[in-house]
Amino acid sequence: MTQPPQVEAAEGLSASSPAPAAKPGGLRRCNSPLAQVCLIGLVCFCLPGMYSALNGLGGAGQADHSAADNANTALYACFAVFGVLGGAIHNLLGPRTTLFLGSLTYPLYVAAFLNYSHRPGSQVFPVIAGALLGVGAGFLWAAQGAIMTSYPPPNRRGTYISLFWCLFNLGGVFGGLLPFSFNYNRNDKKPVGVNDGTYIGFMAFMLVGAALTVLVLPPARIVRSDGTKATRVTFSSPATEGAEILKLFANWRMLLVLPAAWASNFFYTYQFNHVNGALFTIRTKGLNNVFYWGAQMLGSAGIGYFLDFGFASRRKRGLVGVLAVALVGTAIWGGGLANQLKYNHGELADRIDFKEGRRYAGPFLLYFSYGLLDAMFQSLIYWIIGALANDSEVLSRYVGFYKGVQSAGAAVAWQVDRQKTSLVSQLIVNWGLMTISYPLLALLVFLAVKDEDNSVSSVEDGKEKDSKQSAPTSFH
């Protein structure tokens, strides 16, 4: 049984006690930031990574998208609420309990679609499972965000974010191999759903991810290689968390993040249902997801490395990072528009198979590029949020706000698709939302990100202040 944070802290370090000298070793030391970020990456490999691979097939593996559209609307509507509340829940329960509770909802979601494959007359189970996953995902991503943004040393935050993103999206790569292998001999040119083995494979990975959450350590026990604590640990109360959540909606930093957060999952509906889902055979969809999520690994690694090492000035790295993502995004969405104009009527009657060579190359490259852009955009946002504070309590609320707004946007996107909105209109809205967010992110970097790697804007007791931490001696 997981323990409340007070008990977890008692077994580790008290909030006021000095941190013991840490031994070098990185992954060999389980209480290092590197080990814990890798662990949360593996948890997300098995849980949201597999969920992403399933939804990347279009319609959650079903030939008819309506059940998935309704389930995902319920999912992201609940996620919008519990994403915002997730930071408070994390601060009250601690990361281990929060992650474990959230993890249990993922295999239930897959089980609902396995059941729906045999009983397509009712969408009640998928919609209820989607709503419960929205609650669980709010828990999981709040804990993940607090760990990923507060544990790393400030001058290696981009590297740690890219490391997490690679592990997380490796789940999408492996998840793409499941439908590709289980459905390889089904070269159907007409819409079909995946077989039962595909759903069972996803559920098996998700149960492993739920088991891994019990290995997550309390924040008080996390020590960097130079002997300093990774984060300040205090225990909150429901009243405090409620007040702090309300403040987020008047926080100018979060208001500047809001358009980017809204855009950052809005495009999934279009890309999954109307690019991968509409153009390719069932086995090719799985293969495409291998490369889509593989592209995310490349995108996050590239932008993460640049944001840590590109220039001496952290503020300049942030500003150039926003510019780079804006230029890449404009080029990719422009290519997407050119491709969309070829089939604006909807799905292709004669679907593309990966063995068709030249006919396959262009749409495949576009879908690959969408994955690259997604990782660059979201890694940039996480890096900026992580540069706003060092305190895990503050960052868990910031990430919770980000995930809540992100999920509200996704809920709207799934229902926009449910209303049969034209595909060109969906593409232009996605492109426009991302374009609006770029100058606002640049303004946030300019106003709130300090030039020094070890100085961040922090918030304590409702007041802003600068806090500095000693630089780590190594990547740990």
HUVEN-V424927 format. One record per residue. N is the residue number from 1. NEAR is the number of other C-alpha atoms within 12 Angstrom. Layout:
n=N near=NEAR
n=N near=NEAR
This chain:
n=1 near=11
n=2 near=23
n=3 near=22
n=4 near=23
n=5 near=33
n=6 near=26
n=7 near=21
n=8 near=29
n=9 near=28
n=10 near=20
n=11 near=17
n=12 near=25
n=13 near=30
n=14 near=26
n=15 near=25
n=16 near=15
n=17 near=16
n=18 near=19
n=19 near=27
n=20 near=21
n=21 near=15
n=22 near=27
n=23 near=22
n=24 near=24
n=25 near=20
n=26 near=26
n=27 near=20
n=28 near=17
n=29 near=22
n=30 near=27
n=31 near=38
n=32 near=41
n=33 near=52
n=34 near=39
n=35 near=34
n=36 near=45
n=37 near=45
n=38 near=39
n=39 near=35
n=40 near=48
n=41 near=38
n=42 near=36
n=43 near=44
n=44 near=45
n=45 near=39
n=46 near=41
n=47 near=50
n=48 near=47
n=49 near=41
n=50 near=49
n=51 near=46
n=52 near=41
n=53 near=48
n=54 near=52
n=55 near=42
n=56 near=48
n=57 near=52
n=58 near=47
n=59 near=44
n=60 near=48
n=61 near=48
n=62 near=37
n=63 near=29
n=64 near=28
n=65 near=37
n=66 near=30
n=67 near=38
n=68 near=46
n=69 near=38
n=70 near=36
n=71 near=39
n=72 near=49
n=73 near=37
n=74 near=36
n=75 near=40
n=76 near=44
n=77 near=37
n=78 near=37
n=79 near=40
n=80 near=40
n=81 near=34
n=82 near=41
n=83 near=44
n=84 near=46
n=85 near=43
n=86 near=48
n=87 near=48
n=88 near=43
n=89 near=43
n=90 near=49
n=91 near=43
n=92 near=34
n=93 near=34
n=94 near=44
n=95 near=47
n=96 near=43
n=97 near=36
n=98 near=42
n=99 near=46
n=100 near=39
n=101 near=33
n=102 near=42
n=103 near=45
n=104 near=36
n=105 near=36
n=106 near=48
n=107 near=37
n=108 near=34
n=109 near=45
n=110 near=46
n=111 near=34
n=112 near=37
n=113 near=46
n=114 near=32
n=115 near=25
n=116 near=34
n=117 near=31
n=118 near=17
n=119 near=15
n=120 near=22
n=121 near=13
n=122 near=19
n=123 near=28
n=124 near=22
n=125 near=28
n=126 near=40
n=127 near=32
n=128 near=30
n=129 near=37
n=130 near=39
n=131 near=34
n=132 near=36
n=133 near=43
n=134 near=44
n=135 near=40
n=136 near=42
n=137 near=49
n=138 near=50
n=139 near=49
n=140 near=49
n=141 near=52
n=142 near=50
n=143 near=56
n=144 near=50
n=145 near=48
n=146 near=53
n=147 near=52
n=148 near=49
n=149 near=48
n=150 near=50
n=151 near=51
n=152 near=51
n=153 near=47
n=154 near=45
n=155 near=43
n=156 near=35
n=157 near=46
n=158 near=45
n=159 near=36
n=160 near=42
n=161 near=53
n=162 near=42
n=163 near=40
n=164 near=42
n=165 near=49
n=166 near=38
n=167 near=35
n=168 near=40
n=169 near=44
n=170 near=38
n=171 near=40
n=172 near=44
n=173 near=37
n=174 near=36
n=175 near=46
n=176 near=44
n=177 near=34
n=178 near=39
n=179 near=44
n=180 near=35
n=181 near=25
n=182 near=27
n=183 near=28
n=184 near=25
n=185 near=15
n=186 near=23
n=187 near=27
n=188 near=23
n=189 near=23
n=190 near=23
n=191 near=32
n=192 near=28
n=193 near=37
n=194 near=44
n=195 near=31
n=196 near=25
n=197 near=22
n=198 near=38
n=199 near=39
n=200 near=28
n=201 near=31
n=202 near=45
n=203 near=35
n=204 near=24
n=205 near=34
n=206 near=39
n=207 near=30
n=208 near=26
n=209 near=39
n=210 near=37
n=211 near=29
n=212 near=29
n=213 near=39
n=214 near=26
n=215 near=26
n=216 near=39
n=217 near=40
n=218 near=50
n=219 near=47
n=220 near=40
n=221 near=36
n=222 near=44
n=223 near=40
n=224 near=42
n=225 near=35
n=226 near=27
n=227 near=28
n=228 near=31
n=229 near=39
n=230 near=44
n=231 near=39
n=232 near=35
n=233 near=36
n=234 near=27
n=235 near=29
n=236 near=24
n=237 near=19
n=238 near=18
n=239 near=14
n=240 near=23
n=241 near=27
n=242 near=22
n=243 near=19
n=244 near=32
n=245 near=36
n=246 near=19
n=247 near=24
n=248 near=34
n=249 near=24
n=250 near=16
n=251 near=23
n=252 near=19
n=253 near=37
n=254 near=37
n=255 near=24
n=256 near=32
n=257 near=43
n=258 near=38
n=259 near=30
n=260 near=46
n=261 near=43
n=262 near=38
n=263 near=38
n=264 near=43
n=265 near=39
n=266 near=39
n=267 near=44
n=268 near=42
n=269 near=45
n=270 near=44
n=271 near=43
n=272 near=40
n=273 near=40
n=274 near=39
n=275 near=47
n=276 near=50
n=277 near=43
n=278 near=40
n=279 near=42
n=280 near=42
n=281 near=42
n=282 near=47
n=283 near=41
n=284 near=45
n=285 near=57
n=286 near=46
n=287 near=38
n=288 near=48
n=289 near=49
n=290 near=39
n=291 near=37
n=292 near=46
n=293 near=43
n=294 near=38
n=295 near=33
n=296 near=41
n=297 near=37
n=298 near=30
n=299 near=38
n=300 near=42
n=301 near=32
n=302 near=32
n=303 near=44
n=304 near=39
n=305 near=29
n=306 near=35
n=307 near=43
n=308 near=37
n=309 near=23
n=310 near=22
n=311 near=20
n=312 near=17
n=313 near=24
n=314 near=34
n=315 near=34
n=316 near=27
n=317 near=35
n=318 near=46
n=319 near=35
n=320 near=26
n=321 near=39
n=322 near=38
n=323 near=27
n=324 near=25
n=325 near=38
n=326 near=32
n=327 near=20
n=328 near=29
n=329 near=34
n=330 near=26
n=331 near=20
n=332 near=29
n=333 near=36
n=334 near=24
n=335 near=26
n=336 near=36
n=337 near=26
n=338 near=19
n=339 near=25
n=340 near=32
n=341 near=18
n=342 near=18
n=343 near=23
n=344 near=24
n=345 near=17
n=346 near=24
n=347 near=29
n=348 near=23
n=349 near=16
n=350 near=19
n=351 near=31
n=352 near=34
n=353 near=32
n=354 near=29
n=355 near=18
n=356 near=18
n=357 near=12
n=358 near=13
n=359 near=17
n=360 near=24
n=361 near=19
n=362 near=22
n=363 near=39
n=364 near=37
n=365 near=26
n=366 near=32
n=367 near=45
n=368 near=35
n=369 near=36
n=370 near=44
n=371 near=43
n=372 near=35
n=373 near=42
n=374 near=43
n=375 near=41
n=376 near=42
n=377 near=42
n=378 near=42
n=379 near=46
n=380 near=49
n=381 near=52
n=382 near=46
n=383 near=51
n=384 near=50
n=385 near=49
n=386 near=50
n=387 near=50
n=388 near=46
n=389 near=45
n=390 near=42
n=391 near=41
n=392 near=46
n=393 near=46
n=394 near=45
n=395 near=49
n=396 near=51
n=397 near=51
n=398 near=52
n=399 near=50
n=400 near=48
n=401 near=47
n=402 near=50
n=403 near=52
n=404 near=45
n=405 near=39
n=406 near=39
n=407 near=43
n=408 near=37
n=409 near=38
n=410 near=38
n=411 near=38
n=412 near=31
n=413 near=40
n=414 near=41
n=415 near=30
n=416 near=28
n=417 near=36
n=418 near=27
n=419 near=16
n=420 near=23
n=421 near=22
n=422 near=22
n=423 near=33
n=424 near=28
n=425 near=21
n=426 near=35
n=427 near=37
n=428 near=26
n=429 near=25
n=430 near=39
n=431 near=33
n=432 near=25
n=433 near=30
n=434 near=39
n=435 near=30
n=436 near=25
n=437 near=33
n=438 near=38
n=439 near=25
n=440 near=31
n=441 near=42
n=442 near=33
n=443 near=24
n=444 near=33
n=445 near=37
n=446 near=26
n=447 near=23
n=448 near=35
n=449 near=34
n=450 near=33
n=451 near=27
n=452 near=26
n=453 near=37
n=454 near=30
n=455 near=28
n=456 near=36
n=457 near=34
n=458 near=33
n=459 near=27
n=460 near=20
n=461 near=13
n=462 near=16
n=463 near=11
n=464 near=17
n=465 near=19
n=466 near=23
n=467 near=23
n=468 near=22
n=469 near=28
n=470 near=21
n=471 near=23
n=472 near=27
n=473 near=18
n=474 near=21
n=475 near=27
n=476 near=36
